[in-house]
């Protein structure tokens, strides 16, 4: 929540927040982030054929420690072993290849080759996290310029999720996160609010 004359509420946060929480707030078990593409923003090529991706998600290894997904092929370690890897959902794999047995195959996104490292079961329809493919965050932030831009605290573009150790107060934790904002963004009054996932 940002207070600068007219307060507004944002569900996104800076990419730099993840590292700051890990370094500064004891008792946080896991922190993970995700960045979702715009609709149909990512297209990839397979054997000369172009396929649209309705939603793509960039994330980190901790995502699969905080949230449960069923891997039909491969695993999270394979997915994050190389920035130029990706995972497809069951439906997307069948749509493109007619099968879920596709690990090791290659697709091309923006002239860069990615290896399919995993296949995930489709998301439940009622899930807030809808995507066709998952890519490592490292693929999105693969240059110093992109990483520097992401690490600017005024760039509020990522969704951040925090898993607390048992007994740790969400209220106290969100106040500590608010203090991180106060230290990094002095021109704005930012108050962090942790919302429980249901």
C-alpha positions in Angstrom: 0.0 0.0 0.0 1.5 3.3 -1.1 0.7 6.6 0.6 1.7 9.7 -1.5 -1.1 12.2 -1.1 -3.6 9.8 -2.6 -3.2 6.3 -1.1 -3.4 3.3 -3.4 -3.3 -0.4 -2.9 -1.0 -2.6 -5.0 -0.6 -6.4 -4.9 2.9 -6.2 -6.5 6.2 -5.5 -4.9 9.8 -4.8 -5.9 12.0 -7.8 -7.0 14.6 -6.6 -4.5 12.2 -7.3 -1.6 12.8 -11.0 -1.7 16.5 -10.7 -0.9 15.9 -8.0 1.7 13.4 -10.2 3.6 15.8 -13.2 3.6 18.7 -11.0 4.8 16.8 -8.9 7.4 13.9 -10.8 8.9 14.6 -13.9 11.0 11.9 -16.6 11.2 10.8 -16.3 7.6 10.9 -19.9 6.3 10.6 -19.3 2.5 10.2 -16.3 0.2 9.2 -16.7 -3.4 8.2 -14.4 -6.2 6.4 -14.6 -9.5 6.1 -12.4 -12.6 3.3 -13.2 -15.1 3.5 -12.3 -18.7 0.9 -10.2 -20.5 -1.8 -12.3 -22.3 -0.3 -13.9 -25.5 2.9 -11.9 -24.9 5.1 -15.0 -25.4 5.1 -17.0 -28.6 7.4 -20.0 -29.3 8.4 -22.0 -32.3 8.5 -25.7 -32.6 9.6 -27.3 -35.9 8.7 -24.2 -37.8 5.2 -23.8 -36.2 4.3 -20.8 -34.0 2.3 -21.3 -30.8 0.8 -18.6 -28.6 1.0 -18.8 -24.8 -1.9 -17.3 -23.1 0.0 -16.9 -19.8 3.6 -17.5 -18.9 5.0 -17.3 -15.4 8.6 -16.5 -14.3 9.5 -17.7 -10.9 12.2 -19.1 -8.6 13.0 -22.5 -7.1 11.2 -21.7 -3.8 7.9 -21.5 -5.6 7.7 -25.2 -5.6 8.6 -25.3 -1.9 5.8 -22.9 -1.0 3.1 -24.3 -3.4 2.3 -27.8 -4.3 2.3 -28.9 -8.0 2.2 -32.4 -9.5 5.0 -33.1 -11.9 4.1 -35.5 -14.6 7.6 -35.4 -16.1 10.8 -34.0 -14.7 11.0 -32.0 -11.5 11.7 -28.6 -10.0 15.5 -29.2 -9.7 15.6 -29.9 -13.5 13.6 -26.8 -14.3 15.9 -24.5 -12.4 19.2 -26.1 -13.2 19.5 -24.0 -16.4 17.9 -20.6 -17.0 17.0 -21.7 -20.5 14.7 -24.4 -19.3 10.9 -24.4 -19.0 7.9 -26.4 -17.9 4.7 -26.9 -19.8 1.3 -27.8 -18.4 -0.3 -31.1 -19.5 -2.7 -29.3 -21.8 0.0 -27.2 -23.4 2.2 -30.2 -24.0 -0.6 -32.1 -25.6 -1.6 -29.1 -27.7 1.8 -28.8 -29.1 3.2 -32.3 -29.1 0.2 -34.5 -28.7 1.8 -36.1 -25.6 3.2 -35.3 -22.2 6.4 -37.3 -22.8 8.3 -34.2 -24.0 11.1 -33.6 -21.6 14.4 -32.9 -23.5 12.6 -31.4 -26.5 13.5 -27.9 -27.5 11.3 -24.8 -28.3 12.4 -21.4 -29.4 11.3 -18.2 -27.8 12.6 -14.9 -29.2 15.4 -16.7 -31.1 16.6 -18.4 -27.9 16.3 -22.2 -27.5 14.7 -23.6 -24.3 14.8 -27.2 -23.2 11.6 -28.6 -21.8 12.6 -29.8 -18.3 9.2 -30.7 -16.8 5.5 -31.1 -17.4 3.0 -30.0 -14.8 -0.5 -31.1 -14.2 -3.0 -28.4 -15.2 -3.9 -25.7 -12.7 -7.3 -26.1 -11.1 -9.8 -23.8 -12.7 -10.3 -21.9 -9.5 -6.6 -21.2 -8.9 -5.4 -17.6 -9.0 -2.2 -18.8 -10.6 -3.0 -19.6 -14.2 -0.3 -20.3 -16.7 0.7 -22.4 -19.7 4.4 -22.4 -19.1 6.8 -21.8 -16.3 10.2 -20.3 -16.8 13.1 -19.5 -14.4 13.2 -15.9 -13.2 16.9 -16.0 -14.3 15.7 -16.2 -17.9 13.8 -13.0 -17.5 16.7 -11.2 -15.7 19.6 -12.6 -17.8 21.6 -9.4 -18.2 23.1 -6.9 -15.8 20.8 -4.2 -17.2 17.7 -6.2 -16.6 18.7 -7.2 -13.2 19.6 -3.7 -12.2 16.2 -2.4 -13.4 14.5 -5.2 -11.5 16.4 -4.4 -8.3 15.3 -0.7 -8.3 12.9 -0.5 -5.4 10.6 1.8 -7.3 9.9 -0.9 -9.8 6.9 -2.6 -8.3 6.3 -5.5 -10.7 6.6 -8.8 -8.9 4.2 -10.7 -6.6 6.0 -11.8 -3.4 4.8 -14.7 -1.2 6.2 -15.3 2.3 5.9 -18.6 4.3 6.4 -18.0 8.0 7.8 -20.4 10.5 5.2 -21.6 13.1 4.7 -19.0 15.8 6.0 -16.0 13.9 3.5 -13.1 14.0 2.3 -12.0 10.5 1.5 -8.6 12.0 5.1 -8.1 13.3 6.5 -9.5 10.1 4.6 -7.1 7.9 5.7 -4.2 10.1 9.3 -5.3 9.5 8.7 -5.4 5.8 7.2 -1.9 6.0 10.4 -0.8 7.6 12.4 -2.2 4.7 10.3 0.0 2.4 10.8 3.0 4.6 14.6 2.5 4.4 14.7 2.0 0.6 11.9 4.3 -0.7 12.1 7.5 1.4 10.0 9.7 -0.8 6.9 7.4 -0.4 5.1 6.2 2.7 4.6 2.5 2.1 2.8 0.1 4.4 3.2 -3.6 3.8 0.2 -6.0 4.5 0.5 -9.7 4.5 -2.6 -11.4 3.3 -3.2 -15.1 4.1 -3.7 -17.5 1.1 -6.8 -19.6 1.2 
